[in-house]
Amino acid sequence: MPNPDNGSQHTGSGIRSSQMGLKIFSTCPPLEVFLPLNTQRPWLMRLAGAKKNGCTGMLVYTDNSQVDPWLVSQMIIQSTLHLGPLVAVQPVYMHPYTVAKMVCSLSVLFDRRIHLNLVAGGFKNDLTALNDPTPHDERYERLIEYATIIKGLLVDEDAITFQGKFYRVDRLKMTPPLPHALFPGVLISGSSEAGLSAARLLGAVPILYAKPAKDSASTAVNTGGHFGIRIGVIARPSEEEAWKEAHQKFPEEKKGKMIHGLAMKVSDSVWHHELSRTIEENKAARSCYWLAPFENYKTFCPYLVGSYDQVGEELARYLGLGCRTYILDVPSCEQDLYHTRIAFDLACDKVPLAQYEPSRARRLCRAKGI
């Protein structure tokens, strides 16, 4: 078993990962409001060691059950030297000016680049409680206006004026201005056509819930070879060790399946329905692509499970399609990130740099008639 404290092993692909423009985000453990901070902070600080395991940053959730993501993001910044928070932002929670002000303030105060994960919707009960009945596609229209104002405030040193269907600002200016080098990375969650269209208009990276790589060629075409995926990884030296860990972490439960079925009935989320359809297709043949945690309502993304080489092969297929951004599911501990890094190192070794270029990925797809 490799030693997770030994940073000298399996680090050869770090340079190539950088050349590929690979961005890997860990995910902060959900911080429910009823848990005291003194029980959460050590966990957060331990997981913030993600940077040394190849992570660019850490996703911070936002929903009605969580503590404020901006305060958590400040904790991440103050507890680490380089890790960049990926803050989930949703229009119903905060005015776009306040988002821009928070980005600018944290970036200027700590000289740290913030990343934004734009979210159009959320849990149905949360939206109902907040009196937000906006239909699915209109939520993306609103998100486009929302992000346009945020980006305008952070890019322009002069005052901006914007008049839209959902937002209006008049001669609004960001002070102090954001240094250009600290402009946030912008991601957008959305698998529907409305979500992909919003990402194209905003120049944001669309984050999709991954299908098996063999079924993702059309995704590369629809996104121009410019997309990211949300995925969990359980990789170990052997396939047997990986599956043992996977079943221990996510045991099958009838209650979870019932909750998943109920959630499906009320959800208007495209990705939720797409993944649910994939469950039956995936049961036909065993592979490292695993949906049981999603089916049991334990998490909201697929998992890749297997030996380092098996998971590395699947990740290499995503890389070959142009996928350069990965948001990992919540790790149980820092050691999980270490094992994941090994799989990514092997994936990078399997993909020639020339093949990984998005322009080449698009040409390959066109040549195959995809």
N, C-alpha and C positions, 0 to 999 in steps of 0.2 A: 504493500500500500504506500503510495507517495506521501511524503510529509508535507502537509499544507503550510507549514511554517518555513519550508525551504524554498525560497524564491529563485534558486538557481536552476530549477528543473522546468522544462517545458515552456521556456520563455522565448524561444527562437523566432516566433512569428510576430513579436511585438512590432518590429519595424515594418513588416509587410502589412500588418493590420492597419498601421498608420498610412501607408502608401495607398491602401484600398479605401481609405476614408471611412473605416468601420467605426460605428458608434454603438456601444453596448450600454444599456441602462439597467441597473438593478431596480428593485421596487422596495420602497420603504414599507415595513410592516404596518398594517392598518392600526391607527391609534384611536380606539374607541374612547369616547369622552368619559366613560365610567371607570377607566383604568387610571390609577394615579401616575403622575409623571415619573416619580422616582422608581417605578417598576419598568417604565418604558425606555427611559434615557440610556441605561447601560446597553439594552438591546440595540437601540438605534446607533449608538456609538460603535458597537462591535460590527454592525453591518456596514457602517460607513467606511470600513476598510475595503470597500469594493474597488476603490481606485487602484490598489496594488494588484488586483486581479483583472485588470484590463477594462474596467468600467469607466465610461465618460461621466456618468452621473447617476442619479437615483430618482425614480418617479415617486411623486408624493400625491396620493389620492385626494379627491375632494368629493364628499357627499354629506348628507345630513347627519350621519353617525360619526363623522371624523372630527378631530380637532382641526383648527385652522391650518391649511397647507402652507401658508406663508410663514407662520411661526415655526412649523416643523422644518421648513426650508432654511430658515435662519439657524436653527440648531445644527443642521447638516453642515452648513458653511462654517460655523464656528467650531465644529468638532473635527473638521478635516482641512487638509491643505489645498486640495485641488478639485474635489468632487463637485460637480455642478448639479443643483437641484433641477429636476424636470417637474414643473408645477402644473398640475391639472387645473385648468380654468374653464368655468362654465358661465355663460352670460347671466343666468338667473341669479348668481350669487354676488356679482360684483360689477360695477360700472367699468367700461374699458379704460377710462382715465385712471382709475384706482389701480388696475392691473399694470398699466404703463408706469405709474408712479412707484409701485412696489418693485418692479423690475429695475427701474433706474436707481432707486434708493439702495437696494441690496447690492447691485453691481458697483455703484460708486463707493459705497461704504466699505465693501470687502474686496473690491477689485476681482470679482468672480463673475463668470458668465452664467446667466440663468437660462434655462430652457423652458419653453411653454408647450404643454400638451393641450391643445384646444379640444374641448368636449362639447358636443351639441346637446346631448340629452343627459340621461341618468336613470336611476331607479324610478319606476312609474309612481310609486307611493311618495317618493321625495318630491317629484315634480307636482303631484296633486296637492301635497301639503303646502307647497310654495305658490299655489294658484297659477301654475304655468301649463295651460292647455295647448300650447303651440304645437301644431301638427309636425310630423317627422321632417319632411323636406323643408318646411318653413324654418325649422330650427337651424338648418344649415345656412339658409339665407341670412338669418340673424347673426350666425357665427361669422359669416363673411364680413358683414358690416362691423361687427365687434372687433375682429382682428385687423381690419383695414384702419380703424381709428388707433388701435394700439401701435401698429407698425408706423403709422404716420407720425404719431407723437414721438416715437423713439428714433425715427430717421431724420425728421425735419427739425432744424433748429428754429425755424420760424413758426408762427402760429398756424394751425390748420383749421379749416372749416369743412364740415361734412354734413350732408343732409340725405338721410336714407329713410327706409320704411320703418326701421326699429330705433335708430339712433340719430341724434342731431347734435353737433357741437359747433360753436361759433368762435373763431379766432382763439382756439385753445392751444396752449403752449406748455411744453414740458421743461421745467426748471428744477434742478440743473439738467443740462442736456446729457444724454447717454453717450459715452465714448464709442466711436464706431466699432472698435475692436471687441466691445462687449455686447454687441447686438445679439439678442437671444436666438437660439435655435428654435424653430417653430415646427411642431408636429401636429397632426390633426387625426383624431380617432374617427374612423368611418369606413365601412366596407360597401355602403350603398353607392349608387351612382351619384346621389346628391352629395355624399361625403367626398367621393373622389373628385367631383367637379369643383367643390370648394377648395380642396387641396391644390388643384391645378391653378385656380384663380389667385390663390394666396401665395403660391410658390412654396407651400409647406410640404413636409414629408408625410404622406398618408400612412397611417399605422393600421395594419389589418390583422385579424386573427387568423393565423396561418392555416392554410390547407396543407396536405402533404406536398412536398416539393414537386413531385411528379405531376401534380394537378394544378400547379401554380404558374404555368407558362403564360396563360391568358392574363394573369395578374401583371406580369412583367410588361405585356403589351399595353394593357389599359392604363398603366401608370408611367409608360415610357421608360421602363427599367429603373424607376426611381421610387422605391417604397420601403417600408419597414414592417416588421411583424412583432406581435406579442406572443411569447412562447415561454414555456417552462422547460427546464433541462435537468434531467437526472442522469448523469454520466459517471461511470465507474470503470476501473481497469478491465472488468469482465462483464458480459451481459447478465450473468447470473446475479452478481452483486448489485447491479443497477436495478433489476426488477425486484429483488428482495427489498431494497431501499424504497422503491416506488410503492410497493404494496403496503409497506409499513407506514409510509407517510400518508397514503390515500387508500385506506381500506374501503371495500365496497359496502354501501349502506342503502337499504331500501328507503329509509327516510329521506336521504339525499336525492334519490331518484324521484320521489314524490314531489319534493320541493322544486326540483328542476322542471318537472312537468307543469306544475302550477305557474311557475315563472314564465314558461313558454306561452301560456295562454294569454297573459296580459302584456307581454313584451312586444313592442313594435320595432325592436332592434334587428336590423338585417343580419349582422354578424351572429347574433344569438340563434336565429333560425338556420343560418347556413351551417354553423357548427353542429347543431342538433341533427340536421339531415346527414351530416358526415359521420355521425356516430354509427349508424347501421352499415354504411359503406365500409367503415374502418374495421368492423368486426369480421368481415369476410376473410381477411388474411392478416396474420400478425406481422407487425412492423415496429419500428422504433417510434412511430407516431401514435400517441396514446391520448384518448379522450375521456377515460374513466373519471379523472378528477372533475372534469366539467360536467359529465353525466351525473355525478353524485353531488353536484352543487357545492364542491369544495373549493373551486377556483373557477376563473372565467377565461381560461385559455387552454389550448392543447399543450401536451408535453412531448418532448423527445426523450426516450428512455433506451439505454443500451450501453455498450462498451464505448470507450473513448472513440474508437475507430468507427463504430456504427453511427454514433451521433455526429461525429465529424464529417462522415460521408453525406449525411442528410443536410447538415449546415452548409457544406460545400455546394450542394445543388441550389440552395437558396442564394448563396453568394454568386453563383454562375448566372442567375437570373437578374442580378443587379440589386438584390436586397442588401442594404448597407447599414440599416438601423434595426436594432433588436432591443425590445423591452422584455426583460426576464421577469418571470413570476417571482413572488416573494421567496427569498432563500430562507431555509431553516437556520442556517448559520454560515459563517464565513467559509467554511470548508466546502459548502455547496458551490460557492463562486469559484473556488480553486479548481474543482473538478470540471466546472463549465468552461473555465479558461483553457484547460487542456484540450477539450473538444474543439473550441474555436481555433486554437493554435493548429491543430491537425487539419481543420477545414481550410484555413488559409494556405497551408502547405499543398493542399490538393488542387487549388484553383490558380491557374496562371494569371498574372496581373492583367495581361492583354484581354483575356476572356472576361475578366471582371468589369472592365470599363462599361458603363451603362450604354454608350453608343454602340458598342460591339454586341451587347446583349440584345439590343433592339434589332440589329441587323441579323443576328442568328435566328431570332423569332420570325422575322419576315421571310428569311430564306426557307424556314420550315413551314411557311404558310400559316403560322399561328396568328 
